[in-house]
Amino acid sequence: MKMNHEEYIEKQRKCAAEVASGMLDGSVHYLEGAHKLSSLRFEVGLPEDDKDFQSFSLVSSEIDHLPIGAPRQHWSQEALDRLEPEIQQSIKWAKEVSLSECKSIVARFNA
């Protein structure tokens, strides 16, 4: 069954709420979630300058050099160990600049 535009947007909003909820409860790595929410920014039927999603675009652009998610498997353990403090610091920073937006996405789209 083919979905219409409204159904597609609704599905992407539900996905955004699930990702944000996982980021809040720790079941989704915070930085991986930030990348995902940044990529969903244009899929949820909101203005380009939506404050909640803009914060994740900022986070995503600041951390795109770090081995997060699937790309980690292509990095040496030595490099991963060396970058782990920066990853932990980035998580702390990302939460400072986007935790309230994360909660807002859950509140807005969690039907």
N, CA, C and O atoms as a GROMACS GRO file, in nm:
protein
  444
    1MET      N    1   0.084  -0.119   0.000
    1MET     CA    2   0.000   0.000   0.000
    1MET      C    3   0.089   0.125   0.000
    1MET      O    4   0.180   0.138   0.082
    2LYS      N    5   0.061   0.214  -0.090
    2LYS     CA    6   0.139   0.337  -0.102
    2LYS      C    7   0.082   0.441  -0.005
    2LYS      O    8  -0.040   0.459   0.005
    3MET      N    9   0.172   0.509   0.066
    3MET     CA   10   0.121   0.609   0.160
    3MET      C   11   0.122   0.747   0.096
    3MET      O   12   0.206   0.779   0.012
    4ASN      N   13   0.025   0.828   0.137
    4ASN     CA   14   0.021   0.964   0.085
    4ASN      C   15   0.118   1.053   0.164
    4ASN      O   16   0.182   1.008   0.260
    5HIS      N   17   0.128   1.177   0.123
    5HIS     CA   18   0.224   1.269   0.184
    5HIS      C   19   0.199   1.287   0.333
    5HIS      O   20   0.293   1.288   0.413
    6GLU      N   21   0.072   1.302   0.372
    6GLU     CA   22   0.039   1.321   0.514
    6GLU      C   23   0.078   1.199   0.596
    6GLU      O   24   0.130   1.212   0.707
    7GLU      N   25   0.054   1.081   0.542
    7GLU     CA   26   0.090   0.957   0.612
    7GLU      C   27   0.242   0.946   0.626
    7GLU      O   28   0.291   0.902   0.730
    8TYR      N   29   0.314   0.985   0.522
    8TYR     CA   30   0.460   0.982   0.525
    8TYR      C   31   0.512   1.075   0.635
    8TYR      O   32   0.597   1.036   0.715
    9ILE      N   33   0.460   1.198   0.638
    9ILE     CA   34   0.503   1.295   0.739
    9ILE      C   35   0.471   1.242   0.879
    9ILE      O   36   0.552   1.254   0.970
   10GLU      N   37   0.354   1.184   0.895
   10GLU     CA   38   0.313   1.129   1.025
   10GLU      C   39   0.410   1.018   1.068
   10GLU      O   40   0.448   1.009   1.184
   11LYS      N   41   0.448   0.934   0.972
   11LYS     CA   42   0.542   0.824   1.001
   11LYS      C   43   0.678   0.880   1.043
   11LYS      O   44   0.740   0.829   1.136
   12GLN      N   45   0.725   0.983   0.974
   12GLN     CA   46   0.855   1.044   1.007
   12GLN      C   47   0.850   1.114   1.143
   12GLN      O   48   0.947   1.113   1.218
   13ARG      N   49   0.737   1.175   1.173
   13ARG     CA   50   0.722   1.240   1.304
   13ARG      C   51   0.723   1.136   1.416
   13ARG      O   52   0.782   1.158   1.522
   14LYS      N   53   0.658   1.025   1.392
   14LYS     CA   54   0.657   0.916   1.490
   14LYS      C   55   0.800   0.864   1.511
   14LYS      O   56   0.842   0.838   1.624
   15CYS      N   57   0.873   0.850   1.402
   15CYS     CA   58   1.012   0.807   1.409
   15CYS      C   59   1.095   0.907   1.489
   15CYS      O   60   1.176   0.868   1.574
   16ALA      N   61   1.076   1.036   1.464
   16ALA     CA   62   1.149   1.140   1.537
   16ALA      C   63   1.119   1.131   1.686
   16ALA      O   64   1.210   1.142   1.769
   17ALA      N   65   0.992   1.110   1.721
   17ALA     CA   66   0.953   1.099   1.863
   17ALA      C   67   1.018   0.976   1.926
   17ALA      O   68   1.062   0.982   2.041
   18GLU      N   69   1.023   0.864   1.852
   18GLU     CA   70   1.085   0.742   1.904
   18GLU      C   71   1.234   0.761   1.926
   18GLU      O   72   1.288   0.719   2.029
   19VAL      N   73   1.301   0.824   1.830
   19VAL     CA   74   1.445   0.849   1.843
   19VAL      C   75   1.471   0.941   1.962
   19VAL      O   76   1.557   0.912   2.046
   20ALA      N   77   1.396   1.052   1.971
   20ALA     CA   78   1.416   1.148   2.080
   20ALA      C   79   1.386   1.083   2.215
   20ALA      O   80   1.458   1.107   2.313
   21SER      N   81   1.284   1.002   2.221
   21SER     CA   82   1.249   0.932   2.344
   21SER      C   83   1.363   0.837   2.385
   21SER      O   84   1.399   0.829   2.502
   22GLY      N   85   1.419   0.765   2.287
   22GLY     CA   86   1.532   0.676   2.313
   22GLY      C   87   1.655   0.751   2.360
   22GLY      O   88   1.731   0.702   2.443
   23MET      N   89   1.675   0.871   2.305
   23MET     CA   90   1.788   0.954   2.348
   23MET      C   91   1.770   0.994   2.494
   23MET      O   92   1.867   0.998   2.570
   24LEU      N   93   1.647   1.022   2.533
   24LEU     CA   94   1.620   1.063   2.671
   24LEU      C   95   1.633   0.948   2.770
   24LEU      O   96   1.681   0.967   2.881
   25ASP      N   97   1.592   0.828   2.729
   25ASP     CA   98   1.598   0.715   2.823
   25ASP      C   99   1.728   0.634   2.811
   25ASP      O  100   1.748   0.537   2.884
   26GLY      N  101   1.815   0.674   2.717
   26GLY     CA  102   1.945   0.610   2.706
   26GLY      C  103   1.949   0.488   2.616
   26GLY      O  104   2.055   0.426   2.600
   27SER      N  105   1.836   0.451   2.556
   27SER     CA  106   1.836   0.333   2.468
   27SER      C  107   1.889   0.366   2.328
   27SER      O  108   1.922   0.276   2.251
   28VAL      N  109   1.897   0.496   2.296
   28VAL     CA  110   1.957   0.541   2.170
   28VAL      C  111   2.076   0.629   2.206
   28VAL      O  112   2.063   0.723   2.284
   29HIS      N  113   2.195   0.596   2.151
   29HIS     CA  114   2.314   0.677   2.175
   29HIS      C  115   2.282   0.822   2.141
   29HIS      O  116   2.232   0.850   2.032
   30TYR      N  117   2.311   0.913   2.232
   30TYR     CA  118   2.267   1.052   2.214
   30TYR      C  119   2.317   1.113   2.084
   30TYR      O  120   2.242   1.181   2.014
   31LEU      N  121   2.443   1.089   2.050
   31LEU     CA  122   2.498   1.150   1.929
   31LEU      C  123   2.443   1.084   1.802
   31LEU      O  124   2.421   1.152   1.701
   32GLU      N  125   2.421   0.952   1.806
   32GLU     CA  126   2.359   0.885   1.692
   32GLU      C  127   2.218   0.940   1.671
   32GLU      O  128   2.175   0.964   1.558
   33GLY      N  129   2.147   0.960   1.782
   33GLY     CA  130   2.013   1.015   1.774
   33GLY      C  131   2.013   1.156   1.716
   33GLY      O  132   1.925   1.192   1.637
   34ALA      N  133   2.112   1.234   1.755
   34ALA     CA  134   2.123   1.371   1.702
   34ALA      C  135   2.141   1.368   1.550
   34ALA      O  136   2.079   1.448   1.479
   35HIS      N  137   2.225   1.278   1.501
   35HIS     CA  138   2.242   1.263   1.356
   35HIS      C  139   2.109   1.227   1.290
   35HIS      O  140   2.072   1.284   1.188
   36LYS      N  141   2.038   1.131   1.350
   36LYS     CA  142   1.912   1.084   1.294
   36LYS      C  143   1.808   1.197   1.291
   36LYS      O  144   1.740   1.217   1.190
   37LEU      N  145   1.797   1.270   1.401
   37LEU     CA  146   1.700   1.380   1.405
   37LEU      C  147   1.737   1.489   1.305
   37LEU      O  148   1.650   1.550   1.243
   38SER      N  149   1.866   1.514   1.290
   38SER     CA  150   1.911   1.612   1.191
   38SER      C  151   1.869   1.567   1.050
   38SER      O  152   1.826   1.649   0.969
   39SER      N  153   1.882   1.439   1.022
   39SER     CA  154   1.846   1.389   0.889
   39SER      C  155   1.694   1.386   0.868
   39SER      O  156   1.647   1.391   0.754
   40LEU      N  157   1.619   1.380   0.976
   40LEU     CA  158   1.472   1.381   0.965
   40LEU      C  159   1.416   1.523   0.951
   40LEU      O  160   1.298   1.541   0.923
   41ARG      N  161   1.500   1.620   0.970
   41ARG     CA  162   1.459   1.761   0.973
   41ARG      C  163   1.370   1.800   0.856
   41ARG      O  164   1.273   1.874   0.873
   42PHE      N  165   1.402   1.752   0.737
   42PHE     CA  166   1.326   1.792   0.618
   42PHE      C  167   1.215   1.693   0.584
   42PHE      O  168   1.146   1.708   0.483
   43GLU      N  169   1.197   1.593   0.670
   43GLU     CA  170   1.098   1.488   0.643
   43GLU      C  171   0.973   1.499   0.729
   43GLU      O  172   0.877   1.425   0.709
   44VAL      N  173   0.972   1.591   0.825
   44VAL     CA  174   0.863   1.596   0.923
   44VAL      C  175   0.763   1.707   0.897
   44VAL      O  176   0.677   1.734   0.981
   45GLY      N  177   0.772   1.772   0.782
   45GLY     CA  178   0.673   1.870   0.742
   45GLY      C  179   0.673   1.998   0.824
   45GLY      O  180   0.568   2.058   0.848
   46LEU      N  181   0.790   2.040   0.868
   46LEU     CA  182   0.802   2.164   0.947
   46LEU      C  183   0.884   2.266   0.870
   46LEU      O  184   0.956   2.231   0.776
   47PRO      N  185   0.873   2.394   0.909
   47PRO     CA  186   0.958   2.495   0.846
   47PRO      C  187   1.106   2.460   0.864
   47PRO      O  188   1.144   2.396   0.963
   48GLU      N  189   1.186   2.502   0.770
   48GLU     CA  190   1.330   2.472   0.772
   48GLU      C  191   1.397   2.524   0.899
   48GLU      O  192   1.496   2.467   0.945
   49ASP      N  193   1.344   2.632   0.954
   49ASP     CA  194   1.407   2.694   1.072
   49ASP      C  195   1.343   2.649   1.204
   49ASP      O  196   1.353   2.720   1.304
   50ASP      N  197   1.279   2.534   1.204
   50ASP     CA  198   1.219   2.483   1.328
   50ASP      C  199   1.328   2.469   1.434
   50ASP      O  200   1.428   2.401   1.413
   51LYS      N  201   1.308   2.536   1.548
   51LYS     CA  202   1.410   2.545   1.653
   51LYS      C  203   1.454   2.407   1.704
   51LYS      O  204   1.573   2.383   1.724
   52ASP      N  205   1.359   2.317   1.724
   52ASP     CA  206   1.394   2.186   1.778
   52ASP      C  207   1.489   2.111   1.685
   52ASP      O  208   1.590   2.056   1.729
   53PHE      N  209   1.455   2.108   1.558
   53PHE     CA  210   1.538   2.032   1.464
   53PHE      C  211   1.666   2.106   1.429
   53PHE      O  212   1.768   2.042   1.400
   54GLN      N  213   1.664   2.238   1.432
   54GLN     CA  214   1.786   2.314   1.404
   54GLN      C  215   1.896   2.281   1.505
   54GLN      O  216   2.014   2.274   1.469
   55SER      N  217   1.858   2.262   1.630
   55SER     CA  218   1.959   2.232   1.731
   55SER      C  219   2.030   2.100   1.700
   55SER      O  220   2.149   2.086   1.727
   56PHE      N  221   1.956   2.003   1.643
   56PHE     CA  222   2.020   1.876   1.609
   56PHE      C  223   2.105   1.886   1.484
   56PHE      O  224   2.201   1.810   1.468
   57SER      N  225   2.070   1.977   1.395
   57SER     CA  226   2.157   2.002   1.279
   57SER      C  227   2.289   2.061   1.325
   57SER      O  228   2.396   2.027   1.274
   58LEU      N  229   2.282   2.151   1.424
   58LEU     CA  230   2.403   2.210   1.481
   58LEU      C  231   2.489   2.100   1.545
   58LEU      O  232   2.609   2.091   1.518
   59VAL      N  233   2.427   2.018   1.630
   59VAL     CA  234   2.501   1.910   1.696
   59VAL      C  235   2.563   1.818   1.592
   59VAL      O  236   2.681   1.785   1.600
   60SER      N  237   2.483   1.776   1.495
   60SER     CA  238   2.530   1.683   1.392
   60SER      C  239   2.652   1.739   1.318
   60SER      O  240   2.748   1.666   1.292
   61SER      N  241   2.647   1.867   1.283
   61SER     CA  242   2.760   1.925   1.209
   61SER      C  243   2.885   1.935   1.294
   61SER      O  244   2.997   1.929   1.243
   62GLU      N  245   2.867   1.950   1.426
   62GLU     CA  246   2.983   1.960   1.516
   62GLU      C  247   3.047   1.824   1.546
   62GLU      O  248   3.163   1.819   1.586
   63ILE      N  249   2.974   1.717   1.528
   63ILE     CA  250   3.025   1.584   1.566
   63ILE      C  251   3.048   1.492   1.447
   63ILE      O  252   3.081   1.375   1.465
   64ASP      N  253   3.032   1.543   1.325
   64ASP     CA  254   3.040   1.453   1.210
   64ASP      C  255   3.178   1.393   1.185
   64ASP      O  256   3.193   1.303   1.102
   65HIS      N  257   3.279   1.443   1.255
   65HIS     CA  258   3.414   1.386   1.243
   65HIS      C  259   3.437   1.269   1.340
   65HIS      O  260   3.539   1.201   1.332
   66LEU      N  261   3.343   1.248   1.431
   66LEU     CA  262   3.360   1.144   1.533
   66LEU      C  263   3.306   1.009   1.486
   66LEU      O  264   3.207   1.004   1.413
   67PRO      N  265   3.370   0.901   1.529
   67PRO     CA  266   3.322   0.766   1.492
   67PRO      C  267   3.200   0.728   1.576
   67PRO      O  268   3.213   0.682   1.690
   68ILE      N  269   3.083   0.747   1.519
   68ILE     CA  270   2.958   0.721   1.588
   68ILE      C  271   2.872   0.630   1.501
   68ILE      O  272   2.864   0.648   1.380
   69GLY      N  273   2.808   0.533   1.565
   69GLY     CA  274   2.719   0.444   1.490
   69GLY      C  275   2.796   0.346   1.404
   69GLY      O  276   2.905   0.303   1.439
   70ALA      N  277   2.737   0.311   1.290
   70ALA     CA  278   2.794   0.210   1.201
   70ALA      C  279   2.940   0.238   1.159
   70ALA      O  280   3.019   0.143   1.152
   71PRO      N  281   2.979   0.364   1.132
   71PRO     CA  282   3.118   0.388   1.092
   71PRO      C  283   3.223   0.343   1.194
   71PRO      O  284   3.339   0.324   1.158
   72ARG      N  285   3.184   0.327   1.321
   72ARG     CA  286   3.280   0.286   1.425
   72ARG      C  287   3.353   0.157   1.387
   72ARG      O  288   3.470   0.140   1.420
   73GLN      N  289   3.283   0.067   1.319
   73GLN     CA  290   3.343  -0.063   1.286
   73GLN      C  291   3.464  -0.050   1.194
   73GLN      O  292   3.544  -0.143   1.184
   74HIS      N  293   3.478   0.064   1.128
   74HIS     CA  294   3.590   0.084   1.036
   74HIS      C  295   3.708   0.155   1.102
   74HIS      O  296   3.809   0.182   1.036
   75TRP      N  297   3.697   0.184   1.231
   75TRP     CA  298   3.802   0.254   1.303
   75TRP      C  299   3.882   0.155   1.387
   75TRP      O  300   3.828   0.054   1.432
   76SER      N  301   4.011   0.183   1.407
   76SER     CA  302   4.093   0.097   1.492
   76SER      C  303   4.054   0.119   1.638
   76SER      O  304   4.006   0.226   1.675
   77GLN      N  305   4.076   0.016   1.719
   77GLN     CA  306   4.045   0.028   1.861
   77GLN      C  307   4.128   0.140   1.925
   77GLN      O  308   4.080   0.212   2.013
   78GLU      N  309   4.251   0.154   1.879
   78GLU     CA  310   4.338   0.260   1.931
   78GLU      C  311   4.277   0.398   1.905
   78GLU      O  312   4.275   0.483   1.994
   79ALA      N  313   4.229   0.420   1.784
   79ALA     CA  314   4.167   0.548   1.750
   79ALA      C  315   4.039   0.569   1.830
   79ALA      O  316   4.013   0.679   1.878
   80LEU      N  317   3.960   0.464   1.844
   80LEU     CA  318   3.836   0.474   1.922
   80LEU      C  319   3.867   0.511   2.067
   80LEU      O  320   3.800   0.596   2.126
   81ASP      N  321   3.968   0.444   2.124
   81ASP     CA  322   4.008   0.472   2.262
   81ASP      C  323   4.055   0.617   2.277
   81ASP      O  324   4.024   0.686   2.374
   82ARG      N  325   4.132   0.663   2.178
   82ARG     CA  326   4.186   0.798   2.180
   82ARG      C  327   4.074   0.903   2.171
   82ARG      O  328   4.081   1.008   2.233
   83LEU      N  329   3.970   0.872   2.093
   83LEU     CA  330   3.862   0.968   2.072
   83LEU      C  331   3.750   0.959   2.175
   83LEU      O  332   3.664   1.047   2.181
   84GLU      N  333   3.750   0.855   2.257
   84GLU     CA  334   3.641   0.836   2.353
   84GLU      C  335   3.620   0.957   2.447
   84GLU      O  336   3.506   0.996   2.470
   85PRO      N  337   3.728   1.018   2.500
   85PRO     CA  338   3.705   1.137   2.584
   85PRO      C  339   3.634   1.249   2.508
   85PRO      O  340   3.548   1.317   2.563
   86GLU      N  341   3.670   1.269   2.381
   86GLU     CA  342   3.606   1.372   2.300
   86GLU      C  343   3.459   1.335   2.274
   86GLU      O  344   3.372   1.422   2.273
   87ILE      N  345   3.432   1.208   2.253
   87ILE     CA  346   3.294   1.162   2.233
   87ILE      C  347   3.212   1.189   2.359
   87ILE      O  348   3.100   1.240   2.351
   88GLN      N  349   3.268   1.154   2.475
   88GLN     CA  350   3.196   1.178   2.601
   88GLN      C  351   3.173   1.328   2.624
   88GLN      O  352   3.065   1.368   2.668
   89GLN      N  353   3.273   1.409   2.594
   89GLN     CA  354   3.259   1.555   2.608
   89GLN      C  355   3.154   1.607   2.509
   89GLN      O  356   3.077   1.697   2.542
   90SER      N  357   3.150   1.550   2.390
   90SER     CA  358   3.052   1.592   2.289
   90SER      C  359   2.910   1.555   2.331
   90SER      O  360   2.817   1.631   2.306
   91ILE      N  361   2.895   1.440   2.396
   91ILE     CA  362   2.763   1.400   2.446
   91ILE      C  363   2.716   1.502   2.550
   91ILE      O  364   2.602   1.548   2.548
   92LYS      N  365   2.806   1.536   2.641
   92LYS     CA  366   2.774   1.634   2.747
   92LYS      C  367   2.732   1.767   2.683
   92LYS      O  368   2.630   1.825   2.721
   93TRP      N  369   2.810   1.815   2.589
   93TRP     CA  370   2.780   1.940   2.520
   93TRP      C  371   2.648   1.930   2.443
   93TRP      O  372   2.564   2.019   2.450
   94ALA      N  373   2.630   1.820   2.370
   94ALA     CA  374   2.509   1.803   2.289
   94ALA      C  375   2.384   1.807   2.377
   94ALA      O  376   2.282   1.866   2.339
   95LYS      N  377   2.392   1.745   2.493
   95LYS     CA  378   2.277   1.748   2.585
   95LYS      C  379   2.252   1.890   2.634
   95LYS      O  380   2.137   1.932   2.650
   96GLU      N  381   2.359   1.965   2.659
   96GLU     CA  382   2.343   2.104   2.706
   96GLU      C  383   2.270   2.189   2.602
   96GLU      O  384   2.187   2.273   2.638
   97VAL      N  385   2.300   2.167   2.474
   97VAL     CA  386   2.239   2.252   2.370
   97VAL      C  387   2.111   2.195   2.310
   97VAL      O  388   2.045   2.263   2.232
   98SER      N  389   2.074   2.070   2.345
   98SER     CA  390   1.959   2.013   2.275
   98SER      C  391   1.864   1.928   2.360
   98SER      O  392   1.767   1.874   2.307
   99LEU      N  393   1.890   1.914   2.489
   99LEU     CA  394   1.805   1.826   2.571
   99LEU      C  395   1.660   1.877   2.575
   99LEU      O  396   1.567   1.797   2.563
  100SER      N  397   1.640   2.007   2.591
  100SER     CA  398   1.503   2.058   2.596
  100SER      C  399   1.434   2.040   2.460
  100SER      O  400   1.313   2.016   2.455
  101GLU      N  401   1.509   2.053   2.351
  101GLU     CA  402   1.453   2.032   2.218
  101GLU      C  403   1.416   1.885   2.197
  101GLU      O  404   1.317   1.853   2.132
  102CYS      N  405   1.498   1.797   2.254
  102CYS     CA  406   1.470   1.654   2.249
  102CYS      C  407   1.336   1.625   2.317
  102CYS      O  408   1.251   1.554   2.263
  103LYS      N  409   1.318   1.681   2.435
  103LYS     CA  410   1.192   1.664   2.509
  103LYS      C  411   1.075   1.724   2.431
  103LYS      O  412   0.965   1.668   2.430
  104SER      N  413   1.100   1.837   2.366
  104SER     CA  414   0.996   1.904   2.288
  104SER      C  415   0.951   1.818   2.171
  104SER      O  416   0.831   1.810   2.142
  105ILE      N  417   1.045   1.753   2.103
  105ILE     CA  418   1.010   1.666   1.990
  105ILE      C  419   0.923   1.551   2.038
  105ILE      O  420   0.825   1.515   1.972
  106VAL      N  421   0.958   1.492   2.153
  106VAL     CA  422   0.876   1.384   2.210
  106VAL      C  423   0.735   1.437   2.238
  106VAL      O  424   0.636   1.374   2.203
  107ALA      N  425   0.728   1.553   2.301
  107ALA     CA  426   0.597   1.610   2.338
  107ALA      C  427   0.513   1.644   2.215
  107ALA      O  428   0.392   1.624   2.216
  108ARG      N  429   0.577   1.693   2.110
  108ARG     CA  430   0.505   1.736   1.990
  108ARG      C  431   0.454   1.618   1.907
  108ARG      O  432   0.343   1.622   1.853
  109PHE      N  433   0.533   1.513   1.899
  109PHE     CA  434   0.502   1.407   1.801
  109PHE      C  435   0.465   1.273   1.862
  109PHE      O  436   0.434   1.179   1.788
  110ASN      N  437   0.469   1.262   1.991
  110ASN     CA  438   0.438   1.133   2.054
  110ASN      C  439   0.287   1.118   2.067
  110ASN      O  440   0.227   1.160   2.166
  111ALA      N  441   0.228   1.059   1.964
  111ALA     CA  442   0.080   1.048   1.959
  111ALA      C  443   0.032   0.936   2.050
  111ALA      O  444  -0.088   0.911   2.059
   0.00000   0.00000   0.00000
